[in-house]
Amino acid sequence: MKKTNITLSICCPVHNEEGNLKELIKRIQKTINPLFKRDWELLLINDGSNDNSKKIIKKLQNKHSHLILVNHKKNKGEAAAWATAFKKAKGKIIVILAADLQSPPEEIPKLLDVVFKKGYDVGTGRRVQRKDGLFYWLATRILNLYTSLFFGLKGIRDVSSSFFAVKTNFIKNLQLLENNHRYILAIFKQRGASIKEVPFKHCPRLWGKAHYSKFKSVTAIPEIFRFTVRYYQNTFK
């Protein structure tokens, strides 16, 4: 299918998600096809998977005309996968969605309504009934408090859901240093975006292993301070 006049780009970073891909694509197609017909695309950014993820995506491309494979030869991390998605996506609106199915594809229309119907620049999801344990819930609460105090993200109760819809003009020429993607809502705010949060039911991971760890949460402490310095230097405007 020739990709012209694309309205919506759904972008999913993929790293060793072979057991989730068929279900992910099927559920996205079922949710989005009735809304957008032909003028949307699904980008799966294979971030150096060492399982059968790439092979499965290539095979599924024969069945799904919307599906585009973007391949990293080696694992570069989630920030690099987002950066690739931002560069390659052709839609006027971009949705970032994890491939692990913990953020249900069926919730995408809620984010799109925030942008298309309510007029916000960003629709972001807030996880309710979280399925990733007390430690990560507490870490998120601390991060939420920090971002409210230092970045003015008041009223946003889940700044790290990594599930959002954003107008393309807010990601143009965006440099994601280190793990700046973790603070993407603060970046959007500095770029002048209006942001609205909507709740969605968080689901347990049914296949594969989580890519987050307690160690990563601890190492994020000096990282967020470095981000804060860049933020107050107006790096992202």
C-alpha positions as CSV (number, residue, x, y, z in Angstrom):
1,M,0.0,0.0,0.0
2,K,1.4,3.4,-0.9
3,K,1.8,5.5,2.3
4,T,0.4,8.9,1.4
5,N,-1.6,11.3,3.5
6,I,-1.1,9.3,6.6
7,T,-3.1,10.6,9.5
8,L,-2.0,8.2,12.3
9,S,1.3,6.4,13.0
10,I,1.3,3.8,15.7
11,C,4.8,3.0,16.8
12,C,5.9,0.1,19.0
13,P,9.4,-0.6,20.1
14,V,10.1,-4.3,20.0
15,H,12.8,-6.3,21.8
16,N,12.4,-10.0,22.2
17,E,8.6,-10.0,22.0
18,E,8.0,-12.9,19.7
19,G,5.2,-14.3,21.8
20,N,3.3,-11.0,21.8
21,L,3.5,-9.9,18.2
22,K,0.7,-11.7,16.6
23,E,-1.8,-10.7,19.3
24,L,-0.5,-7.1,19.3
25,I,-0.9,-6.6,15.6
26,K,-4.3,-8.3,15.5
27,R,-5.7,-6.2,18.3
28,I,-4.3,-2.9,16.8
29,Q,-5.8,-3.7,13.4
30,K,-9.2,-4.6,15.0
31,T,-9.1,-1.3,17.0
32,I,-7.8,1.1,14.3
33,N,-9.2,-0.2,11.0
34,P,-12.8,0.9,11.7
35,L,-11.6,4.4,12.6
36,F,-9.0,5.2,9.9
37,K,-9.4,2.7,7.1
38,R,-6.3,3.1,4.9
39,D,-4.7,6.4,6.2
40,W,-2.7,4.9,9.1
41,E,0.5,2.9,9.5
42,L,1.9,0.6,12.2
43,L,5.7,0.8,12.7
44,L,7.4,-1.9,14.7
45,I,10.9,-0.9,15.6
46,N,12.8,-4.1,16.1
47,D,15.6,-3.1,18.5
48,G,18.1,-5.8,17.9
49,S,16.0,-8.7,19.1
50,N,17.8,-12.0,19.4
51,D,14.6,-14.1,19.3
52,N,12.3,-14.6,16.3
53,S,10.7,-11.1,16.5
54,K,12.1,-9.8,13.2
55,K,11.2,-13.0,11.3
56,I,7.6,-12.9,12.7
57,I,7.1,-9.3,11.7
58,K,8.4,-9.9,8.2
59,K,6.0,-12.8,7.8
60,L,3.1,-10.8,9.1
61,Q,3.8,-8.0,6.7
62,N,2.3,-10.3,4.0
63,K,-1.0,-10.2,5.8
64,H,-1.1,-6.7,7.0
65,S,-0.7,-3.8,4.6
66,H,-0.3,-1.2,7.3
67,L,2.6,-3.0,8.9
68,I,6.1,-1.5,8.5
69,L,9.3,-3.1,9.9
70,V,12.1,-0.8,11.0
71,N,15.2,-2.7,12.1
72,H,18.0,-2.0,14.4
73,K,20.8,-4.5,13.8
74,K,21.8,-4.3,17.4
75,N,20.0,-3.4,20.6
76,K,20.2,0.4,21.2
77,G,17.6,0.8,23.9
78,E,14.1,2.3,24.1
79,A,15.2,5.9,23.7
80,A,16.8,5.0,20.3
81,A,13.7,3.1,19.3
82,W,11.5,6.1,20.0
83,A,13.9,8.4,18.1
84,T,13.7,6.1,15.1
85,A,9.9,6.0,15.4
86,F,9.8,9.8,15.5
87,K,12.0,10.0,12.5
88,K,10.3,7.4,10.3
89,A,6.6,8.0,11.2
90,K,4.6,9.8,8.5
91,G,1.4,10.5,10.5
92,K,0.1,13.8,11.7
93,I,-0.5,12.1,15.0
94,I,1.9,9.6,16.6
95,V,1.0,7.0,19.2
96,I,3.7,5.2,21.2
97,L,2.6,1.8,22.5
98,A,4.7,-0.9,24.2
99,A,4.7,-4.3,22.5
100,D,4.2,-6.2,25.8
101,L,0.4,-5.7,25.7
102,Q,0.4,-4.2,29.3
103,S,-1.1,-1.1,27.7
104,P,-4.1,-2.5,25.8
105,P,-4.4,-1.4,22.1
106,E,-8.1,-1.1,22.7
107,E,-7.4,2.0,24.8
108,I,-5.8,3.9,21.9
109,P,-9.1,5.6,20.9
110,K,-9.2,7.3,24.3
111,L,-5.9,9.0,23.6
112,L,-6.9,10.0,20.1
113,D,-10.2,11.5,21.4
114,V,-8.1,13.8,23.6
115,V,-6.3,15.1,20.5
116,F,-8.9,15.0,17.8
117,K,-12.1,15.9,19.8
118,K,-10.9,17.8,22.8
119,G,-8.2,19.7,21.1
120,Y,-5.2,18.9,23.2
121,D,-1.7,18.4,21.7
122,V,-0.9,15.3,23.8
123,G,-3.2,12.6,25.2
124,T,-1.3,10.4,27.7
125,G,-2.4,7.3,29.6
126,R,-2.5,6.8,33.3
127,R,-2.2,3.2,34.5
128,V,-4.9,2.1,37.0
129,Q,-4.9,-1.2,38.8
130,R,-1.2,-1.5,38.0
131,K,0.3,-5.0,37.5
132,D,4.0,-4.4,38.0
133,G,4.4,-4.4,41.8
134,L,4.7,-2.1,44.8
135,F,8.3,-1.0,44.1
136,Y,7.5,0.3,40.6
137,W,4.3,1.9,41.9
138,L,6.3,3.8,44.6
139,A,9.0,4.8,42.1
140,T,6.4,6.2,39.8
141,R,4.8,8.2,42.7
142,I,8.2,9.7,43.5
143,L,8.8,10.6,39.9
144,N,5.3,12.1,39.6
145,L,6.0,14.4,42.6
146,Y,9.4,15.4,41.2
147,T,8.1,16.3,37.8
148,S,5.2,18.2,39.2
149,L,7.5,20.3,41.4
150,F,10.3,20.9,38.8
151,F,8.6,20.7,35.4
152,G,5.1,22.0,36.2
153,L,3.3,18.8,35.2
154,K,0.6,19.4,37.6
155,G,-2.5,17.1,37.4
156,I,-0.5,14.4,35.6
157,R,-0.5,11.3,37.9
158,D,1.5,8.9,35.7
159,V,4.3,10.6,33.8
160,S,6.0,7.3,32.8
161,S,3.3,5.2,31.3
162,S,5.0,5.4,27.9
163,F,1.6,5.3,26.3
164,F,0.6,8.6,24.5
165,A,-0.6,10.3,21.4
166,V,1.1,13.4,20.2
167,K,0.9,15.8,17.3
168,T,3.9,15.3,15.0
169,N,5.1,18.9,15.3
170,F,6.1,18.4,18.9
171,I,8.6,15.7,18.1
172,K,10.3,17.3,15.1
173,N,14.1,17.5,15.4
174,L,13.9,16.2,19.0
175,Q,17.2,14.9,20.4
176,L,16.7,12.1,22.9
177,L,19.9,12.0,25.0
178,E,20.6,9.3,27.5
179,N,17.1,8.1,28.6
180,N,15.3,11.4,28.1
181,H,12.3,9.5,26.7
182,R,11.4,8.8,30.4
183,Y,10.6,12.4,30.8
184,I,8.9,12.9,27.5
185,L,5.9,14.8,28.9
186,A,8.2,17.4,30.4
187,I,9.8,17.8,27.0
188,F,6.4,18.2,25.3
189,K,5.5,20.8,27.9
190,Q,8.7,22.8,27.3
191,R,7.8,22.8,23.6
192,G,4.4,24.3,24.4
193,A,2.1,21.3,24.2
194,S,-1.2,21.1,26.1
195,I,-1.4,17.7,27.8
196,K,-4.5,15.8,29.0
197,E,-4.3,12.5,30.9
198,V,-6.8,9.7,30.6
199,P,-7.0,6.5,32.7
200,F,-6.6,3.0,31.3
201,K,-6.6,-0.4,32.8
202,H,-3.1,-1.8,33.1
203,C,-2.7,-5.4,32.2
204,P,-0.2,-8.1,33.4
205,R,2.6,-9.2,31.1
206,L,1.5,-12.6,29.8
207,W,4.6,-13.5,27.8
208,G,8.3,-12.7,28.0
209,K,10.3,-10.7,30.6
210,A,10.0,-7.1,31.6
211,H,12.8,-4.8,30.3
212,Y,12.8,-2.7,33.5
213,S,14.5,-3.6,36.7
214,K,15.0,-2.1,40.2
215,F,18.6,-1.5,39.3
216,K,17.5,0.7,36.4
217,S,15.2,2.7,38.7
218,V,18.2,3.4,41.1
219,T,20.5,4.4,38.3
220,A,17.8,6.8,37.0
221,I,18.4,9.1,40.1
222,P,21.5,10.9,38.7
223,E,20.0,10.7,35.3
224,I,17.0,12.8,36.2
225,F,19.2,15.4,37.7
226,R,21.2,15.7,34.5
227,F,17.9,15.9,32.6
228,T,16.7,18.7,35.0
229,V,19.8,20.7,34.2
230,R,19.2,20.3,30.4
231,Y,15.5,21.2,31.0
232,Y,16.3,24.5,32.7
233,Q,18.8,25.3,30.0
234,N,15.8,25.2,27.6
235,T,17.5,22.4,25.6
236,F,14.3,21.0,24.2
237,K,12.6,24.1,22.9
